[in-house]
Amino acid sequence: MPEAKELMLKEYASIDSELPGPAVIEKLLASAGQVLAVFEGKKFKGLITAQSVAWCCREGMIFKAKKAGQLLLDPCPEVFVDTDLTGVLAVLQQHPVAAVKSRQGKLEGVITGPLLALKLAVFAQELEKELDAVISFSSDEILIADREGRILRANRQFEENFGVGLDAVLGKTVDELEKKKIFYPSVTRLVLDKKESQTVIQSRRNGRKLLATGTPAFNDDGSVFRVVVNTRDITKLNSLKQKLEEAELLKNRYQQELVELRQGYLGSGDLIAESPAMVELVKMAQKIAAVDSTVLLTGESGVGKGMIARFIHNCSPRSAKPFTVVNCGAIPENLLESELFGYAGGAFTGALKEGKIGKLELANEGTLFLDEIADLPLNLQVKLLHVIQEGVISRIGSTREIKLNLRFIAATNRDIAALVEAGKFREDLYFRLDVIPLLVPPLKERREDIRKLTAAFLEKLNRRYQKEKTFSAAALSTLEAYQWPGNVRELENLIERMMIVAEVDEITPLQLPRYLLGGEKTESLRQITTGDLPPLKEALEVLEKDLLFRALQQHRTTYEIAKALQIDQSTVVRKLKRHRLKEE
């Protein structure tokens, strides 16, 4: 809002208070604003206008005998330089002119009614130009309507959004334009109905999407004065958002593949199959790889179900697409849903504001391997069944459905049929997963594979640790004779242990753990079972350490050990540290 200093006349006419009356008339007629400022020396005394001179004549005063100081307006109306327009108008409603003073009392200028009208007209024109510039140069559509819904202004972006010239809409009501389907729904009509801001998405016949937000401007009595509508074409924004999500998806896939590469999972996916059981299994895996049917891999822990799953993926038409692994037993239940389905920004406390892509989306167009599927909670079994059947998901906190195209391979070392009977696993999901069942045989039933598996692990570990270790023929025979309750995983763990602790390049039976030799137990366990009777506490300690040592040979993680021994994972960690079986 303009202030008095912007509205005043700075170059005013000034006279001395002793100037005779006739001379005052001449000065008054010659002044631009028909107002005179009267000074006594340097001191401002007041203002003279035609009205004040006429008043003196009306009072019968001998005009020729009067001087300027006797023709002043009384009282002299005054405003300060920082008085706003409202204050100036209040004074000029009572007086035709006002002196404008600084806060120190110095005269800075004068304001008259005609001058104020002219200044306001100029301000109005400038505001009009400014408003036109703001509206015209906005990249978004701006439309202004009155309280009747009649369009008063719109910019050229309106023409681009709706394909209609401004001449066809200015002066028309939004009801008329809505009936003609120029835009629908009308956000202006919604604002006028509800008297509050409204946002709608409008669709064009060419497929473009427009986000329109209407905001009301109110009179002092609360009635709607104007409605300002801002409309933005969100087609490009949606396209950019989709590209951003695709880039995020690609980034996550690369991160996952990098992790798998470090873990040694990536490669040709070739399997070692010398034994008849494995040869038959590989033939079947190659056959089913060509189709998208769901596969359920069963078998003891550590037999290599994950390698079979990757082999199937690598032999399938989806081999160039992601192979995504989810261990249903290793992820806490309260995190598993968000890990699988992802979540929208702000879906729950602690959620990333940009949201997160779930494993199901990461696996899109590829293969999702659900390890330890029997550990999937019942509430998530329902959701997984829906995904397998319908091929769509929604992130947590979002209603938008995402179409997926992926293959499912599940694995478990538990008897799912028994779990179904016990009501711990959904029968309908079991049948969906068990389309093609594959049983992976334990290592004790495929002893012909042990030498080649050992050679493969040696090659990988020699390269990792920059060594040249080998196993003697006798050591290999010992490995072939062992029962391997931990299967291939136990064999790999043993070879890595030998790689680190054996001080010779050729590993013989002398370097192998005693429990491998003829099925014997560990040395400490043998002593307490065959020697003098030990204290119970000491015997329990030895037995506990032996169990933990064997568990380490058979399982990769403390979660798996805890499940096998039926104790808490935190207890496993604590006891491993106490027996110095795991680095702190």
ChimeraX attribute file (.defattr): number of C-alpha atoms within 10 A of each C-alpha:
attribute: neighborCount
match mode: 1-to-1
recipient: residues
	/A:1	6
	/A:2	14
	/A:3	16
	/A:4	26
	/A:5	21
	/A:6	15
	/A:7	24
	/A:8	21
	/A:9	20
	/A:10	14
	/A:11	11
	/A:12	17
	/A:13	18
	/A:14	17
	/A:15	20
	/A:16	20
	/A:17	22
	/A:18	15
	/A:19	15
	/A:20	17
	/A:21	20
	/A:22	15
	/A:23	13
	/A:24	23
	/A:25	15
	/A:26	10
	/A:27	17
	/A:28	21
	/A:29	14
	/A:30	12
	/A:31	13
	/A:32	14
	/A:33	20
	/A:34	16
	/A:35	26
	/A:36	25
	/A:37	22
	/A:38	24
	/A:39	18
	/A:40	13
	/A:41	10
	/A:42	8
	/A:43	12
	/A:44	16
	/A:45	17
	/A:46	24
	/A:47	26
	/A:48	26
	/A:49	22
	/A:50	15
	/A:51	14
	/A:52	17
	/A:53	20
	/A:54	11
	/A:55	14
	/A:56	17
	/A:57	13
	/A:58	9
	/A:59	8
	/A:60	8
	/A:61	11
	/A:62	10
	/A:63	15
	/A:64	10
	/A:65	10
	/A:66	17
	/A:67	18
	/A:68	26
	/A:69	21
	/A:70	19
	/A:71	25
	/A:72	22
	/A:73	22
	/A:74	11
	/A:75	9
	/A:76	14
	/A:77	17
	/A:78	19
	/A:79	20
	/A:80	23
	/A:81	21
	/A:82	17
	/A:83	15
	/A:84	17
	/A:85	16
	/A:86	12
	/A:87	14
	/A:88	25
	/A:89	14
	/A:90	10
	/A:91	15
	/A:92	17
	/A:93	10
	/A:94	10
	/A:95	16
	/A:96	15
	/A:97	27
	/A:98	25
	/A:99	22
	/A:100	27
	/A:101	20
	/A:102	14
	/A:103	11
	/A:104	7
	/A:105	10
	/A:106	12
	/A:107	19
	/A:108	18
	/A:109	22
	/A:110	27
	/A:111	25
	/A:112	20
	/A:113	17
	/A:114	12
	/A:115	17
	/A:116	21
	/A:117	12
	/A:118	13
	/A:119	16
	/A:120	15
	/A:121	12
	/A:122	12
	/A:123	16
	/A:124	12
	/A:125	12
	/A:126	12
	/A:127	12
	/A:128	12
	/A:129	12
	/A:130	12
	/A:131	11
	/A:132	15
	/A:133	12
	/A:134	13
	/A:135	20
	/A:136	16
	/A:137	12
	/A:138	14
	/A:139	14
	/A:140	19
	/A:141	23
	/A:142	23
	/A:143	21
	/A:144	22
	/A:145	24
	/A:146	20
	/A:147	18
	/A:148	16
	/A:149	21
	/A:150	20
	/A:151	22
	/A:152	16
	/A:153	17
	/A:154	21
	/A:155	21
	/A:156	18
	/A:157	22
	/A:158	20
	/A:159	15
	/A:160	12
	/A:161	18
	/A:162	15
	/A:163	11
	/A:164	13
	/A:165	12
	/A:166	16
	/A:167	8
	/A:168	10
	/A:169	20
	/A:170	16
	/A:171	15
	/A:172	15
	/A:173	18
	/A:174	23
	/A:175	18
	/A:176	13
	/A:177	15
	/A:178	14
	/A:179	12
	/A:180	10
	/A:181	13
	/A:182	16
	/A:183	18
	/A:184	17
	/A:185	18
	/A:186	22
	/A:187	27
	/A:188	33
	/A:189	21
	/A:190	16
	/A:191	23
	/A:192	23
	/A:193	9
	/A:194	10
	/A:195	18
	/A:196	14
	/A:197	18
	/A:198	18
	/A:199	18
	/A:200	16
	/A:201	17
	/A:202	17
	/A:203	17
	/A:204	15
	/A:205	7
	/A:206	6
	/A:207	8
	/A:208	13
	/A:209	19
	/A:210	20
	/A:211	16
	/A:212	23
	/A:213	19
	/A:214	24
	/A:215	20
	/A:216	24
	/A:217	16
	/A:218	14
	/A:219	10
	/A:220	7
	/A:221	6
	/A:222	9
	/A:223	13
	/A:224	18
	/A:225	15
	/A:226	22
	/A:227	29
	/A:228	22
	/A:229	23
	/A:230	19
	/A:231	24
	/A:232	20
	/A:233	21
	/A:234	15
	/A:235	15
	/A:236	12
	/A:237	12
	/A:238	12
	/A:239	11
	/A:240	12
	/A:241	12
	/A:242	12
	/A:243	12
	/A:244	12
	/A:245	14
	/A:246	12
	/A:247	12
	/A:248	15
	/A:249	20
	/A:250	14
	/A:251	13
	/A:252	17
	/A:253	20
	/A:254	13
	/A:255	12
	/A:256	17
	/A:257	17
	/A:258	14
	/A:259	13
	/A:260	16
	/A:261	12
	/A:262	10
	/A:263	9
	/A:264	10
	/A:265	15
	/A:266	16
	/A:267	11
	/A:268	10
	/A:269	16
	/A:270	13
	/A:271	15
	/A:272	16
	/A:273	18
	/A:274	16
	/A:275	16
	/A:276	13
	/A:277	16
	/A:278	20
	/A:279	14
	/A:280	11
	/A:281	18
	/A:282	20
	/A:283	10
	/A:284	13
	/A:285	21
	/A:286	16
	/A:287	13
	/A:288	18
	/A:289	20
	/A:290	14
	/A:291	12
	/A:292	16
	/A:293	16
	/A:294	19
	/A:295	24
	/A:296	26
	/A:297	26
	/A:298	21
	/A:299	18
	/A:300	18
	/A:301	22
	/A:302	23
	/A:303	21
	/A:304	19
	/A:305	24
	/A:306	19
	/A:307	15
	/A:308	22
	/A:309	27
	/A:310	26
	/A:311	21
	/A:312	26
	/A:313	29
	/A:314	22
	/A:315	19
	/A:316	21
	/A:317	14
	/A:318	19
	/A:319	17
	/A:320	12
	/A:321	18
	/A:322	21
	/A:323	26
	/A:324	22
	/A:325	22
	/A:326	19
	/A:327	16
	/A:328	21
	/A:329	19
	/A:330	15
	/A:331	15
	/A:332	10
	/A:333	15
	/A:334	9
	/A:335	9
	/A:336	20
	/A:337	22
	/A:338	18
	/A:339	19
	/A:340	21
	/A:341	21
	/A:342	24
	/A:343	24
	/A:344	22
	/A:345	17
	/A:346	14
	/A:347	16
	/A:348	12
	/A:349	6
	/A:350	8
	/A:351	14
	/A:352	13
	/A:353	12
	/A:354	10
	/A:355	16
	/A:356	21
	/A:357	20
	/A:358	20
	/A:359	22
	/A:360	26
	/A:361	24
	/A:362	28
	/A:363	23
	/A:364	19
	/A:365	18
	/A:366	24
	/A:367	28
	/A:368	25
	/A:369	25
	/A:370	23
	/A:371	24
	/A:372	20
	/A:373	25
	/A:374	24
	/A:375	18
	/A:376	21
	/A:377	18
	/A:378	14
	/A:379	10
	/A:380	14
	/A:381	19
	/A:382	13
	/A:383	15
	/A:384	20
	/A:385	17
	/A:386	14
	/A:387	18
	/A:388	19
	/A:389	11
	/A:390	11
	/A:391	15
	/A:392	16
	/A:393	23
	/A:394	16
	/A:395	23
	/A:396	21
	/A:397	14
	/A:398	13
	/A:399	10
	/A:400	12
	/A:401	11
	/A:402	11
	/A:403	14
	/A:404	19
	/A:405	15
	/A:406	22
	/A:407	21
	/A:408	21
	/A:409	26
	/A:410	25
	/A:411	26
	/A:412	20
	/A:413	19
	/A:414	16
	/A:415	11
	/A:416	19
	/A:417	15
	/A:418	11
	/A:419	15
	/A:420	16
	/A:421	11
	/A:422	10
	/A:423	11
	/A:424	16
	/A:425	21
	/A:426	21
	/A:427	15
	/A:428	13
	/A:429	18
	/A:430	19
	/A:431	13
	/A:432	17
	/A:433	22
	/A:434	18
	/A:435	12
	/A:436	15
	/A:437	14
	/A:438	18
	/A:439	15
	/A:440	19
	/A:441	18
	/A:442	21
	/A:443	27
	/A:444	18
	/A:445	15
	/A:446	16
	/A:447	17
	/A:448	18
	/A:449	19
	/A:450	23
	/A:451	18
	/A:452	13
	/A:453	18
	/A:454	20
	/A:455	14
	/A:456	14
	/A:457	17
	/A:458	22
	/A:459	15
	/A:460	14
	/A:461	19
	/A:462	16
	/A:463	11
	/A:464	9
	/A:465	11
	/A:466	9
	/A:467	14
	/A:468	14
	/A:469	20
	/A:470	21
	/A:471	20
	/A:472	14
	/A:473	14
	/A:474	13
	/A:475	20
	/A:476	17
	/A:477	14
	/A:478	17
	/A:479	21
	/A:480	19
	/A:481	16
	/A:482	17
	/A:483	15
	/A:484	21
	/A:485	20
	/A:486	23
	/A:487	22
	/A:488	23
	/A:489	20
	/A:490	23
	/A:491	22
	/A:492	21
	/A:493	18
	/A:494	17
	/A:495	20
	/A:496	18
	/A:497	13
	/A:498	21
	/A:499	21
	/A:500	12
	/A:501	9
	/A:502	16
	/A:503	11
	/A:504	13
	/A:505	14
	/A:506	14
	/A:507	21
	/A:508	17
	/A:509	18
	/A:510	11
	/A:511	14
	/A:512	18
	/A:513	14
	/A:514	15
	/A:515	15
	/A:516	19
	/A:517	17
	/A:518	10
	/A:519	12
	/A:520	13
	/A:521	16
	/A:522	19
	/A:523	12
	/A:524	13
	/A:525	18
	/A:526	14
	/A:527	15
	/A:528	17
	/A:529	12
	/A:530	8
	/A:531	9
	/A:532	8
	/A:533	10
	/A:534	12
	/A:535	9
	/A:536	9
	/A:537	9
	/A:538	11
	/A:539	17
	/A:540	13
	/A:541	12
	/A:542	19
	/A:543	16
	/A:544	16
	/A:545	21
	/A:546	18
	/A:547	13
	/A:548	20
	/A:549	16
	/A:550	17
	/A:551	21
	/A:552	22
	/A:553	23
	/A:554	25
	/A:555	20
	/A:556	15
	/A:557	12
	/A:558	19
	/A:559	18
	/A:560	19
	/A:561	22
	/A:562	19
	/A:563	13
	/A:564	12
	/A:565	13
	/A:566	10
	/A:567	12
	/A:568	13
	/A:569	17
	/A:570	11
	/A:571	12
	/A:572	20
	/A:573	17
	/A:574	13
	/A:575	16
	/A:576	19
	/A:577	13
	/A:578	12
	/A:579	15
	/A:580	11
	/A:581	14
	/A:582	13
	/A:583	6
	/A:584	9
